[in-house]
Amino acid sequence: MKKLIVVLILLMVAVLMTLTRPDKERHKEAMLKAIEEYVDEEAKDRLGDNVLATISRGVVMKTAETALNSKLKENNYFLLNTTSVRLKGKDNILSLGLFGMVFTFDKEMIRDKLDEALKTKEYNRTERETAKQSAKELKKLQKEQRKREKELAKEQKRREKEAAKEAKRLEKEARRKAKEAEKEAKRKAKEN
């Protein structure tokens, strides 16, 4: 009888755990709250209590919310669930949910993950800026190359015109000399 009661109690606890397992939104809210607490502490420590701290806090919170919306993955284990984020090919567990509650991990981990995410974001931004700059330089080089090609084509046409003009001049000169030679030959023929 005791075994049956224990089994029933365990079964009821399992059903209760399954029914009270928090959803992904609750996990996200808990993570945002933990991040907000961390950001508030860091902002006060580093920037004090001023407008810049408020603006920085807003930017970080919006970035964190966007990152969580796009990268947060729920892992359902029937009785409980976890959420994780995939960074650098590795799943990092951020929270654990059971009995309707969500437990987030320590602030040090949150700071490390936020720093890592911000560095990745900064790296991606820098990479995009570098790519844009390279594209601009490439376009500039291509434009300069086209300009040089046009100038070379223009110079080639000018040379061809000059060569054609010189050929006409030489041909005209040759005809004139041929006529003079013919006249000279006729004159010598008359003299003889």
CNS distance restraints for C-alpha pairs under 8 A (distance, minus, plus):
assign (resid   1 and name CA) (resid   5 and name CA) 6.34 0.50 0.50
assign (resid   2 and name CA) (resid   6 and name CA) 6.16 0.50 0.50
assign (resid   3 and name CA) (resid   7 and name CA) 6.05 0.50 0.50
assign (resid   4 and name CA) (resid   8 and name CA) 6.05 0.50 0.50
assign (resid   5 and name CA) (resid   9 and name CA) 6.03 0.50 0.50
assign (resid   6 and name CA) (resid  10 and name CA) 6.07 0.50 0.50
assign (resid   7 and name CA) (resid  11 and name CA) 5.98 0.50 0.50
assign (resid   8 and name CA) (resid  12 and name CA) 6.02 0.50 0.50
assign (resid   9 and name CA) (resid  13 and name CA) 6.08 0.50 0.50
assign (resid  10 and name CA) (resid  14 and name CA) 6.07 0.50 0.50
assign (resid  11 and name CA) (resid  15 and name CA) 6.16 0.50 0.50
assign (resid  12 and name CA) (resid  16 and name CA) 5.96 0.50 0.50
assign (resid  13 and name CA) (resid  17 and name CA) 5.97 0.50 0.50
assign (resid  14 and name CA) (resid  18 and name CA) 6.11 0.50 0.50
assign (resid  14 and name CA) (resid  79 and name CA) 6.34 0.50 0.50
assign (resid  15 and name CA) (resid  19 and name CA) 6.09 0.50 0.50
assign (resid  15 and name CA) (resid  79 and name CA) 7.91 0.50 0.50
assign (resid  16 and name CA) (resid  20 and name CA) 5.97 0.50 0.50
assign (resid  16 and name CA) (resid  99 and name CA) 7.28 0.50 0.50
assign (resid  17 and name CA) (resid  21 and name CA) 5.85 0.50 0.50
assign (resid  17 and name CA) (resid  79 and name CA) 5.23 0.50 0.50
assign (resid  17 and name CA) (resid  80 and name CA) 6.82 0.50 0.50
assign (resid  17 and name CA) (resid  98 and name CA) 6.32 0.50 0.50
assign (resid  17 and name CA) (resid  99 and name CA) 5.27 0.50 0.50
assign (resid  17 and name CA) (resid 100 and name CA) 7.98 0.50 0.50
assign (resid  18 and name CA) (resid  78 and name CA) 6.10 0.50 0.50
assign (resid  18 and name CA) (resid  79 and name CA) 4.78 0.50 0.50
assign (resid  18 and name CA) (resid  80 and name CA) 6.94 0.50 0.50
assign (resid  20 and name CA) (resid  98 and name CA) 6.83 0.50 0.50
assign (resid  20 and name CA) (resid  99 and name CA) 4.96 0.50 0.50
assign (resid  20 and name CA) (resid 100 and name CA) 4.69 0.50 0.50
assign (resid  21 and name CA) (resid  79 and name CA) 6.88 0.50 0.50
assign (resid  21 and name CA) (resid  80 and name CA) 5.74 0.50 0.50
assign (resid  21 and name CA) (resid  81 and name CA) 6.94 0.50 0.50
assign (resid  21 and name CA) (resid  97 and name CA) 6.29 0.50 0.50
assign (resid  21 and name CA) (resid  98 and name CA) 5.04 0.50 0.50
assign (resid  21 and name CA) (resid  99 and name CA) 5.69 0.50 0.50
assign (resid  21 and name CA) (resid 100 and name CA) 5.28 0.50 0.50
assign (resid  21 and name CA) (resid 101 and name CA) 7.73 0.50 0.50
assign (resid  22 and name CA) (resid  26 and name CA) 6.02 0.50 0.50
assign (resid  22 and name CA) (resid  27 and name CA) 7.10 0.50 0.50
assign (resid  22 and name CA) (resid  81 and name CA) 7.58 0.50 0.50
assign (resid  22 and name CA) (resid  97 and name CA) 5.78 0.50 0.50
assign (resid  22 and name CA) (resid  98 and name CA) 6.55 0.50 0.50
assign (resid  22 and name CA) (resid  99 and name CA) 7.50 0.50 0.50
assign (resid  22 and name CA) (resid 100 and name CA) 5.05 0.50 0.50
assign (resid  22 and name CA) (resid 101 and name CA) 6.56 0.50 0.50
assign (resid  22 and name CA) (resid 102 and name CA) 7.04 0.50 0.50
assign (resid  23 and name CA) (resid  27 and name CA) 6.64 0.50 0.50
assign (resid  24 and name CA) (resid  28 and name CA) 6.16 0.50 0.50
assign (resid  24 and name CA) (resid  74 and name CA) 6.16 0.50 0.50
assign (resid  24 and name CA) (resid  83 and name CA) 7.53 0.50 0.50
assign (resid  25 and name CA) (resid  29 and name CA) 6.10 0.50 0.50
assign (resid  26 and name CA) (resid  30 and name CA) 6.13 0.50 0.50
assign (resid  26 and name CA) (resid 102 and name CA) 7.17 0.50 0.50
assign (resid  27 and name CA) (resid  31 and name CA) 6.13 0.50 0.50
assign (resid  27 and name CA) (resid  83 and name CA) 7.06 0.50 0.50
assign (resid  27 and name CA) (resid  95 and name CA) 6.76 0.50 0.50
assign (resid  27 and name CA) (resid  96 and name CA) 7.95 0.50 0.50
assign (resid  27 and name CA) (resid  97 and name CA) 7.26 0.50 0.50
assign (resid  27 and name CA) (resid 102 and name CA) 6.04 0.50 0.50
assign (resid  28 and name CA) (resid  32 and name CA) 6.08 0.50 0.50
assign (resid  28 and name CA) (resid  68 and name CA) 6.87 0.50 0.50
assign (resid  28 and name CA) (resid  72 and name CA) 7.87 0.50 0.50
assign (resid  29 and name CA) (resid  33 and name CA) 6.11 0.50 0.50
assign (resid  30 and name CA) (resid  34 and name CA) 6.21 0.50 0.50
assign (resid  30 and name CA) (resid 102 and name CA) 6.50 0.50 0.50
assign (resid  30 and name CA) (resid 103 and name CA) 7.63 0.50 0.50
assign (resid  30 and name CA) (resid 104 and name CA) 6.96 0.50 0.50
assign (resid  31 and name CA) (resid  35 and name CA) 6.03 0.50 0.50
assign (resid  31 and name CA) (resid  94 and name CA) 7.66 0.50 0.50
assign (resid  31 and name CA) (resid  95 and name CA) 7.41 0.50 0.50
assign (resid  31 and name CA) (resid 104 and name CA) 6.46 0.50 0.50
assign (resid  32 and name CA) (resid  36 and name CA) 5.87 0.50 0.50
assign (resid  32 and name CA) (resid  61 and name CA) 7.54 0.50 0.50
assign (resid  32 and name CA) (resid  64 and name CA) 7.41 0.50 0.50
assign (resid  32 and name CA) (resid  65 and name CA) 6.94 0.50 0.50
assign (resid  33 and name CA) (resid  37 and name CA) 6.22 0.50 0.50
assign (resid  34 and name CA) (resid  38 and name CA) 6.25 0.50 0.50
assign (resid  34 and name CA) (resid 104 and name CA) 7.22 0.50 0.50
assign (resid  34 and name CA) (resid 107 and name CA) 7.46 0.50 0.50
assign (resid  35 and name CA) (resid  39 and name CA) 5.98 0.50 0.50
assign (resid  35 and name CA) (resid  61 and name CA) 7.54 0.50 0.50
assign (resid  35 and name CA) (resid  64 and name CA) 7.86 0.50 0.50
assign (resid  35 and name CA) (resid 107 and name CA) 7.87 0.50 0.50
assign (resid  35 and name CA) (resid 110 and name CA) 6.86 0.50 0.50
assign (resid  36 and name CA) (resid  40 and name CA) 5.99 0.50 0.50
assign (resid  36 and name CA) (resid  57 and name CA) 7.90 0.50 0.50
assign (resid  36 and name CA) (resid  61 and name CA) 6.76 0.50 0.50
assign (resid  37 and name CA) (resid  41 and name CA) 6.29 0.50 0.50
assign (resid  38 and name CA) (resid  42 and name CA) 6.18 0.50 0.50
assign (resid  38 and name CA) (resid 107 and name CA) 6.41 0.50 0.50
assign (resid  38 and name CA) (resid 110 and name CA) 7.87 0.50 0.50
assign (resid  38 and name CA) (resid 111 and name CA) 7.51 0.50 0.50
assign (resid  39 and name CA) (resid  43 and name CA) 5.82 0.50 0.50
assign (resid  39 and name CA) (resid  57 and name CA) 6.25 0.50 0.50
assign (resid  39 and name CA) (resid  60 and name CA) 7.64 0.50 0.50
assign (resid  39 and name CA) (resid  61 and name CA) 8.00 0.50 0.50
assign (resid  40 and name CA) (resid  44 and name CA) 6.15 0.50 0.50
assign (resid  40 and name CA) (resid  57 and name CA) 6.95 0.50 0.50
assign (resid  41 and name CA) (resid  45 and name CA) 6.11 0.50 0.50
assign (resid  42 and name CA) (resid  46 and name CA) 5.91 0.50 0.50
assign (resid  42 and name CA) (resid  47 and name CA) 7.94 0.50 0.50
assign (resid  43 and name CA) (resid  47 and name CA) 5.26 0.50 0.50
assign (resid  43 and name CA) (resid  48 and name CA) 6.42 0.50 0.50
assign (resid  43 and name CA) (resid  49 and name CA) 7.67 0.50 0.50
assign (resid  43 and name CA) (resid  53 and name CA) 5.40 0.50 0.50
assign (resid  43 and name CA) (resid  54 and name CA) 7.98 0.50 0.50
assign (resid  43 and name CA) (resid  56 and name CA) 7.59 0.50 0.50
assign (resid  43 and name CA) (resid  57 and name CA) 6.93 0.50 0.50
assign (resid  44 and name CA) (resid  48 and name CA) 4.24 0.50 0.50
assign (resid  44 and name CA) (resid  49 and name CA) 5.66 0.50 0.50
assign (resid  44 and name CA) (resid  53 and name CA) 7.08 0.50 0.50
assign (resid  47 and name CA) (resid  52 and name CA) 7.20 0.50 0.50
assign (resid  47 and name CA) (resid  53 and name CA) 5.64 0.50 0.50
assign (resid  48 and name CA) (resid  53 and name CA) 6.72 0.50 0.50
assign (resid  49 and name CA) (resid  53 and name CA) 6.28 0.50 0.50
assign (resid  49 and name CA) (resid  54 and name CA) 7.81 0.50 0.50
assign (resid  50 and name CA) (resid  54 and name CA) 6.54 0.50 0.50
assign (resid  51 and name CA) (resid  55 and name CA) 6.18 0.50 0.50
assign (resid  52 and name CA) (resid  56 and name CA) 5.98 0.50 0.50
assign (resid  53 and name CA) (resid  57 and name CA) 5.95 0.50 0.50
assign (resid  54 and name CA) (resid  58 and name CA) 6.20 0.50 0.50
assign (resid  55 and name CA) (resid  59 and name CA) 6.26 0.50 0.50
assign (resid  56 and name CA) (resid  60 and name CA) 6.14 0.50 0.50
assign (resid  57 and name CA) (resid  61 and name CA) 6.00 0.50 0.50
assign (resid  58 and name CA) (resid  62 and name CA) 6.06 0.50 0.50
assign (resid  59 and name CA) (resid  63 and name CA) 6.12 0.50 0.50
assign (resid  60 and name CA) (resid  64 and name CA) 5.99 0.50 0.50
assign (resid  61 and name CA) (resid  65 and name CA) 6.01 0.50 0.50
assign (resid  62 and name CA) (resid  66 and name CA) 6.12 0.50 0.50
assign (resid  63 and name CA) (resid  67 and name CA) 6.08 0.50 0.50
assign (resid  64 and name CA) (resid  68 and name CA) 6.03 0.50 0.50
assign (resid  64 and name CA) (resid 114 and name CA) 7.88 0.50 0.50
assign (resid  65 and name CA) (resid  69 and name CA) 6.05 0.50 0.50
assign (resid  66 and name CA) (resid  70 and name CA) 6.31 0.50 0.50
assign (resid  67 and name CA) (resid  71 and name CA) 5.70 0.50 0.50
assign (resid  67 and name CA) (resid  72 and name CA) 7.48 0.50 0.50
assign (resid  68 and name CA) (resid  72 and name CA) 4.86 0.50 0.50
assign (resid  71 and name CA) (resid  85 and name CA) 5.72 0.50 0.50
assign (resid  71 and name CA) (resid  86 and name CA) 7.08 0.50 0.50
assign (resid  72 and name CA) (resid  83 and name CA) 6.43 0.50 0.50
assign (resid  72 and name CA) (resid  84 and name CA) 5.81 0.50 0.50
assign (resid  72 and name CA) (resid  85 and name CA) 5.16 0.50 0.50
assign (resid  73 and name CA) (resid  83 and name CA) 5.39 0.50 0.50
assign (resid  73 and name CA) (resid  84 and name CA) 5.27 0.50 0.50
assign (resid  73 and name CA) (resid  85 and name CA) 6.14 0.50 0.50
assign (resid  74 and name CA) (resid  81 and name CA) 7.00 0.50 0.50
assign (resid  74 and name CA) (resid  82 and name CA) 5.89 0.50 0.50
assign (resid  74 and name CA) (resid  83 and name CA) 4.44 0.50 0.50
assign (resid  74 and name CA) (resid  84 and name CA) 6.56 0.50 0.50
assign (resid  75 and name CA) (resid  81 and name CA) 5.51 0.50 0.50
assign (resid  75 and name CA) (resid  82 and name CA) 5.13 0.50 0.50
assign (resid  75 and name CA) (resid  83 and name CA) 5.80 0.50 0.50
assign (resid  75 and name CA) (resid  84 and name CA) 7.49 0.50 0.50
assign (resid  76 and name CA) (resid  80 and name CA) 6.55 0.50 0.50
assign (resid  76 and name CA) (resid  81 and name CA) 4.48 0.50 0.50
assign (resid  76 and name CA) (resid  82 and name CA) 6.66 0.50 0.50
assign (resid  77 and name CA) (resid  81 and name CA) 5.33 0.50 0.50
assign (resid  77 and name CA) (resid  82 and name CA) 7.97 0.50 0.50
assign (resid  79 and name CA) (resid  98 and name CA) 7.17 0.50 0.50
assign (resid  80 and name CA) (resid  96 and name CA) 7.44 0.50 0.50
assign (resid  80 and name CA) (resid  97 and name CA) 5.69 0.50 0.50
assign (resid  80 and name CA) (resid  98 and name CA) 4.88 0.50 0.50
assign (resid  80 and name CA) (resid  99 and name CA) 7.89 0.50 0.50
assign (resid  81 and name CA) (resid  96 and name CA) 5.97 0.50 0.50
assign (resid  81 and name CA) (resid  97 and name CA) 5.18 0.50 0.50
assign (resid  81 and name CA) (resid  98 and name CA) 6.81 0.50 0.50
assign (resid  82 and name CA) (resid  93 and name CA) 6.81 0.50 0.50
assign (resid  82 and name CA) (resid  94 and name CA) 7.35 0.50 0.50
assign (resid  82 and name CA) (resid  95 and name CA) 5.46 0.50 0.50
assign (resid  82 and name CA) (resid  96 and name CA) 4.43 0.50 0.50
assign (resid  82 and name CA) (resid  97 and name CA) 5.92 0.50 0.50
assign (resid  83 and name CA) (resid  93 and name CA) 5.81 0.50 0.50
assign (resid  83 and name CA) (resid  94 and name CA) 5.67 0.50 0.50
assign (resid  83 and name CA) (resid  95 and name CA) 5.40 0.50 0.50
assign (resid  83 and name CA) (resid  96 and name CA) 6.77 0.50 0.50
assign (resid  84 and name CA) (resid  91 and name CA) 5.98 0.50 0.50
assign (resid  84 and name CA) (resid  92 and name CA) 5.16 0.50 0.50
assign (resid  84 and name CA) (resid  93 and name CA) 4.15 0.50 0.50
assign (resid  84 and name CA) (resid  94 and name CA) 5.25 0.50 0.50
assign (resid  84 and name CA) (resid  95 and name CA) 7.23 0.50 0.50
assign (resid  85 and name CA) (resid  91 and name CA) 5.58 0.50 0.50
assign (resid  85 and name CA) (resid  92 and name CA) 5.30 0.50 0.50
assign (resid  85 and name CA) (resid  93 and name CA) 6.63 0.50 0.50
assign (resid  85 and name CA) (resid  94 and name CA) 7.19 0.50 0.50
assign (resid  86 and name CA) (resid  90 and name CA) 5.33 0.50 0.50
assign (resid  86 and name CA) (resid  91 and name CA) 4.30 0.50 0.50
assign (resid  86 and name CA) (resid  92 and name CA) 6.10 0.50 0.50
assign (resid  87 and name CA) (resid  91 and name CA) 6.39 0.50 0.50
assign (resid  87 and name CA) (resid  92 and name CA) 7.11 0.50 0.50
assign (resid  94 and name CA) (resid 104 and name CA) 6.09 0.50 0.50
assign (resid  94 and name CA) (resid 105 and name CA) 6.10 0.50 0.50
assign (resid  95 and name CA) (resid 102 and name CA) 6.58 0.50 0.50
assign (resid  95 and name CA) (resid 103 and name CA) 5.49 0.50 0.50
assign (resid  95 and name CA) (resid 104 and name CA) 4.34 0.50 0.50
assign (resid  95 and name CA) (resid 105 and name CA) 6.15 0.50 0.50
assign (resid  96 and name CA) (resid 102 and name CA) 5.64 0.50 0.50
assign (resid  96 and name CA) (resid 103 and name CA) 5.15 0.50 0.50
assign (resid  96 and name CA) (resid 104 and name CA) 6.49 0.50 0.50
assign (resid  97 and name CA) (resid 101 and name CA) 5.58 0.50 0.50
assign (resid  97 and name CA) (resid 102 and name CA) 4.31 0.50 0.50
assign (resid  97 and name CA) (resid 103 and name CA) 6.20 0.50 0.50
assign (resid  98 and name CA) (resid 102 and name CA) 6.61 0.50 0.50
assign (resid 105 and name CA) (resid 109 and name CA) 6.76 0.50 0.50
assign (resid 105 and name CA) (resid 110 and name CA) 7.32 0.50 0.50
assign (resid 106 and name CA) (resid 110 and name CA) 6.58 0.50 0.50
assign (resid 107 and name CA) (resid 111 and name CA) 5.97 0.50 0.50
assign (resid 108 and name CA) (resid 112 and name CA) 6.12 0.50 0.50
assign (resid 109 and name CA) (resid 113 and name CA) 6.04 0.50 0.50
assign (resid 110 and name CA) (resid 114 and name CA) 5.95 0.50 0.50
assign (resid 111 and name CA) (resid 115 and name CA) 5.91 0.50 0.50
assign (resid 112 and name CA) (resid 116 and name CA) 6.01 0.50 0.50
assign (resid 113 and name CA) (resid 117 and name CA) 5.99 0.50 0.50
assign (resid 114 and name CA) (resid 118 and name CA) 5.98 0.50 0.50
assign (resid 115 and name CA) (resid 119 and name CA) 6.01 0.50 0.50
assign (resid 116 and name CA) (resid 120 and name CA) 6.06 0.50 0.50
assign (resid 117 and name CA) (resid 121 and name CA) 6.02 0.50 0.50
assign (resid 118 and name CA) (resid 122 and name CA) 5.92 0.50 0.50
assign (resid 119 and name CA) (resid 123 and name CA) 5.86 0.50 0.50
assign (resid 120 and name CA) (resid 124 and name CA) 6.01 0.50 0.50
assign (resid 121 and name CA) (resid 125 and name CA) 6.04 0.50 0.50
assign (resid 122 and name CA) (resid 126 and name CA) 5.98 0.50 0.50
assign (resid 123 and name CA) (resid 127 and name CA) 5.95 0.50 0.50
assign (resid 124 and name CA) (resid 128 and name CA) 6.06 0.50 0.50
assign (resid 125 and name CA) (resid 129 and name CA) 6.12 0.50 0.50
assign (resid 126 and name CA) (resid 130 and name CA) 6.01 0.50 0.50
assign (resid 127 and name CA) (resid 131 and name CA) 6.09 0.50 0.50
assign (resid 128 and name CA) (resid 132 and name CA) 6.08 0.50 0.50
assign (resid 129 and name CA) (resid 133 and name CA) 6.04 0.50 0.50
assign (resid 130 and name CA) (resid 134 and name CA) 6.00 0.50 0.50
assign (resid 131 and name CA) (resid 135 and name CA) 6.02 0.50 0.50
assign (resid 132 and name CA) (resid 136 and name CA) 6.12 0.50 0.50
assign (resid 133 and name CA) (resid 137 and name CA) 6.12 0.50 0.50
assign (resid 134 and name CA) (resid 138 and name CA) 5.97 0.50 0.50
assign (resid 135 and name CA) (resid 139 and name CA) 6.10 0.50 0.50
assign (resid 136 and name CA) (resid 140 and name CA) 6.09 0.50 0.50
assign (resid 137 and name CA) (resid 141 and name CA) 6.06 0.50 0.50
assign (resid 138 and name CA) (resid 142 and name CA) 6.03 0.50 0.50
assign (resid 139 and name CA) (resid 143 and name CA) 6.01 0.50 0.50
assign (resid 140 and name CA) (resid 144 and name CA) 6.13 0.50 0.50
assign (resid 141 and name CA) (resid 145 and name CA) 5.99 0.50 0.50
assign (resid 142 and name CA) (resid 146 and name CA) 6.12 0.50 0.50
assign (resid 143 and name CA) (resid 147 and name CA) 6.14 0.50 0.50
assign (resid 144 and name CA) (resid 148 and name CA) 6.13 0.50 0.50
assign (resid 145 and name CA) (resid 149 and name CA) 6.08 0.50 0.50
assign (resid 146 and name CA) (resid 150 and name CA) 6.13 0.50 0.50
assign (resid 147 and name CA) (resid 151 and name CA) 6.17 0.50 0.50
assign (resid 148 and name CA) (resid 152 and name CA) 6.01 0.50 0.50
assign (resid 149 and name CA) (resid 153 and name CA) 6.04 0.50 0.50
assign (resid 150 and name CA) (resid 154 and name CA) 6.01 0.50 0.50
assign (resid 151 and name CA) (resid 155 and name CA) 6.01 0.50 0.50
assign (resid 152 and name CA) (resid 156 and name CA) 5.97 0.50 0.50
assign (resid 153 and name CA) (resid 157 and name CA) 6.17 0.50 0.50
assign (resid 154 and name CA) (resid 158 and name CA) 6.20 0.50 0.50
assign (resid 155 and name CA) (resid 159 and name CA) 6.16 0.50 0.50
assign (resid 156 and name CA) (resid 160 and name CA) 6.08 0.50 0.50
assign (resid 157 and name CA) (resid 161 and name CA) 6.09 0.50 0.50
assign (resid 158 and name CA) (resid 162 and name CA) 6.16 0.50 0.50
assign (resid 159 and name CA) (resid 163 and name CA) 5.96 0.50 0.50
assign (resid 160 and name CA) (resid 164 and name CA) 6.00 0.50 0.50
assign (resid 161 and name CA) (resid 165 and name CA) 6.00 0.50 0.50
assign (resid 162 and name CA) (resid 166 and name CA) 5.97 0.50 0.50
assign (resid 163 and name CA) (resid 167 and name CA) 5.98 0.50 0.50
assign (resid 164 and name CA) (resid 168 and name CA) 6.16 0.50 0.50
assign (resid 165 and name CA) (resid 169 and name CA) 6.15 0.50 0.50
assign (resid 166 and name CA) (resid 170 and name CA) 6.01 0.50 0.50
assign (resid 167 and name CA) (resid 171 and name CA) 5.97 0.50 0.50
assign (resid 168 and name CA) (resid 172 and name CA) 5.96 0.50 0.50
assign (resid 169 and name CA) (resid 173 and name CA) 5.97 0.50 0.50
assign (resid 170 and name CA) (resid 174 and name CA) 5.94 0.50 0.50
assign (resid 171 and name CA) (resid 175 and name CA) 6.14 0.50 0.50
assign (resid 172 and name CA) (resid 176 and name CA) 6.12 0.50 0.50
assign (resid 173 and name CA) (resid 177 and name CA) 6.10 0.50 0.50
assign (resid 174 and name CA) (resid 178 and name CA) 5.96 0.50 0.50
assign (resid 175 and name CA) (resid 179 and name CA) 6.06 0.50 0.50
assign (resid 176 and name CA) (resid 180 and name CA) 6.13 0.50 0.50
assign (resid 177 and name CA) (resid 181 and name CA) 5.92 0.50 0.50
assign (resid 178 and name CA) (resid 182 and name CA) 6.02 0.50 0.50
assign (resid 179 and name CA) (resid 183 and name CA) 6.04 0.50 0.50
assign (resid 180 and name CA) (resid 184 and name CA) 5.93 0.50 0.50
assign (resid 181 and name CA) (resid 185 and name CA) 5.97 0.50 0.50
assign (resid 182 and name CA) (resid 186 and name CA) 6.15 0.50 0.50
assign (resid 183 and name CA) (resid 187 and name CA) 6.02 0.50 0.50
assign (resid 184 and name CA) (resid 188 and name CA) 6.10 0.50 0.50
assign (resid 185 and name CA) (resid 189 and name CA) 6.03 0.50 0.50
assign (resid 186 and name CA) (resid 190 and name CA) 6.15 0.50 0.50
assign (resid 187 and name CA) (resid 191 and name CA) 6.24 0.50 0.50
assign (resid 188 and name CA) (resid 192 and name CA) 6.25 0.50 0.50
